Amino acid sequence: MSSTVTIDIPRDARAPRQARRAIERLDDRIAPDVVPDLKLLVSELITNSVKYGGEGEVTLKVDCAGPHRLRVEVIDQGAGFVPVARDRPATEVGGWGLHLVQTLSDRWGVYEGSTHVWFEIDRAGRDER
């Protein structure tokens, strides 16, 4: 059974922690092996929203289609961006957020002309297909 949770998070330095706590409140709907990746990716995208987005709150939307099947959206009021591949040395600090999203999620994207980023984790097949 699918369920969706939408949370508005104030844009400040506490936002990534608040987003991780929101994920923890969904533990009963999310498989334990998915939670660490989910928390990391949400933290990265929320941090990007706080650093580069517009004004107002950041919206975190999590749709749980099953314990191993999730779609997450992070929405802010930024002007938009075009994602680019990381071209800096691996030893350089910062700039890993979207690389991590690409690596750990099954699908991801940005709604064109916006700062509405989404990703999907689909590790189903274990217990719900």
NUMIKOL-501259 format. One record per residue (C-alpha): residue number from 1; residue in three letters; x, y, z. Coordinates in steps of 0.5 Angstrom, whole numbers, plus 500, padded with zeros to 3 digits. Each point is the difference from the previous one (the first is absolute). Layout:
<nodes>
+-----+-----+------+-------+-----+
|   k |   r | east | north |  up |
+-----+-----+------+-------+-----+
| NUM | ala |    X |     Y |   Z |
...
+-----+-----+------+-------+-----+
</nodes>
This chain:
<nodes>
+-----+-----+------+-------+-----+
|   k |   r | east | north |  up |
+-----+-----+------+-------+-----+
|   1 | met |  500 |   500 | 500 |
|   2 | ser |  503 |   507 | 498 |
|   3 | ser |  500 |   506 | 505 |
|   4 | thr |  503 |   507 | 498 |
|   5 | val |  503 |   504 | 506 |
|   6 | thr |  501 |   508 | 498 |
|   7 | ile |  504 |   504 | 505 |
|   8 | asp |  502 |   507 | 500 |
|   9 | ile |  507 |   502 | 503 |
|  10 | pro |  502 |   507 | 502 |
|  11 | arg |  506 |   502 | 495 |
|  12 | asp |  506 |   500 | 506 |
|  13 | ala |  506 |   496 | 502 |
|  14 | arg |  495 |   495 | 504 |
|  15 | ala |  496 |   498 | 493 |
|  16 | pro |  505 |   494 | 499 |
|  17 | arg |  499 |   497 | 507 |
|  18 | gln |  492 |   502 | 500 |
|  19 | ala |  500 |   496 | 493 |
|  20 | arg |  504 |   494 | 503 |
|  21 | arg |  495 |   500 | 506 |
|  22 | ala |  494 |   500 | 495 |
|  23 | ile |  503 |   494 | 497 |
|  24 | glu |  501 |   497 | 507 |
|  25 | arg |  492 |   501 | 501 |
|  26 | leu |  499 |   495 | 494 |
|  27 | asp |  504 |   495 | 502 |
|  28 | asp |  494 |   495 | 501 |
|  29 | arg |  499 |   501 | 492 |
|  30 | ile |  507 |   500 | 498 |
|  31 | ala |  504 |   493 | 500 |
|  32 | pro |  506 |   501 | 505 |
|  33 | asp |  505 |   499 | 494 |
|  34 | val |  497 |   506 | 496 |
|  35 | val |  500 |   505 | 506 |
|  36 | pro |  508 |   502 | 500 |
|  37 | asp |  500 |   501 | 492 |
|  38 | leu |  493 |   504 | 501 |
|  39 | lys |  503 |   504 | 506 |
|  40 | leu |  506 |   502 | 496 |
|  41 | leu |  497 |   502 | 493 |
|  42 | val |  495 |   504 | 504 |
|  43 | ser |  505 |   504 | 504 |
|  44 | glu |  504 |   501 | 494 |
|  45 | leu |  494 |   503 | 496 |
|  46 | ile |  497 |   504 | 506 |
|  47 | thr |  507 |   503 | 501 |
|  48 | asn |  501 |   502 | 492 |
|  49 | ser |  493 |   503 | 501 |
|  50 | val |  502 |   504 | 506 |
|  51 | lys |  506 |   502 | 497 |
|  52 | tyr |  498 |   502 | 493 |
|  53 | gly |  492 |   500 | 500 |
|  54 | gly |  496 |   506 | 501 |
|  55 | glu |  496 |   503 | 505 |
|  56 | gly |  495 |   496 | 505 |
|  57 | glu |  499 |   493 | 502 |
|  58 | val |  503 |   494 | 497 |
|  59 | thr |  495 |   495 | 498 |
|  60 | leu |  502 |   492 | 501 |
|  61 | lys |  495 |   495 | 497 |
|  62 | val |  501 |   493 | 501 |
|  63 | asp |  495 |   495 | 497 |
|  64 | cys |  501 |   493 | 503 |
|  65 | ala |  497 |   495 | 495 |
|  66 | gly |  503 |   494 | 504 |
|  67 | pro |  506 |   499 | 505 |
|  68 | his |  505 |   500 | 494 |
|  69 | arg |  497 |   504 | 495 |
|  70 | leu |  500 |   508 | 501 |
|  71 | arg |  499 |   506 | 497 |
|  72 | val |  503 |   507 | 503 |
|  73 | glu |  499 |   507 | 498 |
|  74 | val |  504 |   506 | 502 |
|  75 | ile |  497 |   507 | 498 |
|  76 | asp |  502 |   507 | 502 |
|  77 | gln |  499 |   506 | 496 |
|  78 | gly |  506 |   501 | 497 |
|  79 | ala |  501 |   502 | 493 |
|  80 | gly |  502 |   494 | 497 |
|  81 | phe |  506 |   496 | 498 |
|  82 | val |  503 |   495 | 495 |
|  83 | pro |  504 |   494 | 503 |
|  84 | val |  507 |   499 | 498 |
|  85 | ala |  505 |   495 | 501 |
|  86 | arg |  505 |   500 | 505 |
|  87 | asp |  506 |   502 | 497 |
|  88 | arg |  504 |   502 | 506 |
|  89 | pro |  506 |   496 | 503 |
|  90 | ala |  497 |   494 | 505 |
|  91 | thr |  505 |   504 | 505 |
|  92 | glu |  496 |   506 | 500 |
|  93 | val |  495 |   501 | 506 |
|  94 | gly |  493 |   502 | 498 |
|  95 | gly |  495 |   499 | 493 |
|  96 | trp |  499 |   493 | 502 |
|  97 | gly |  492 |   500 | 501 |
|  98 | leu |  497 |   499 | 493 |
|  99 | his |  506 |   495 | 499 |
| 100 | leu |  498 |   496 | 506 |
| 101 | val |  492 |   500 | 497 |
| 102 | gln |  502 |   498 | 493 |
| 103 | thr |  504 |   494 | 504 |
| 104 | leu |  496 |   498 | 505 |
| 105 | ser |  493 |   501 | 497 |
| 106 | asp |  497 |   496 | 494 |
| 107 | arg |  497 |   506 | 497 |
| 108 | trp |  500 |   507 | 501 |
| 109 | gly |  499 |   507 | 496 |
| 110 | val |  499 |   507 | 501 |
| 111 | tyr |  493 |   503 | 497 |
| 112 | glu |  503 |   505 | 494 |
| 113 | gly |  501 |   507 | 502 |
| 114 | ser |  499 |   499 | 508 |
| 115 | thr |  503 |   498 | 506 |
| 116 | his |  495 |   494 | 501 |
| 117 | val |  505 |   494 | 500 |
| 118 | trp |  497 |   493 | 501 |
| 119 | phe |  503 |   493 | 501 |
| 120 | glu |  497 |   493 | 500 |
| 121 | ile |  503 |   494 | 504 |
| 122 | asp |  497 |   493 | 498 |
| 123 | arg |  503 |   494 | 503 |
| 124 | ala |  494 |   496 | 500 |
| 125 | gly |  500 |   493 | 498 |
| 126 | arg |  502 |   498 | 507 |
| 127 | asp |  493 |   500 | 503 |
| 128 | glu |  495 |   504 | 496 |
| 129 | arg |  500 |   498 | 493 |
+-----+-----+------+-------+-----+
</nodes>
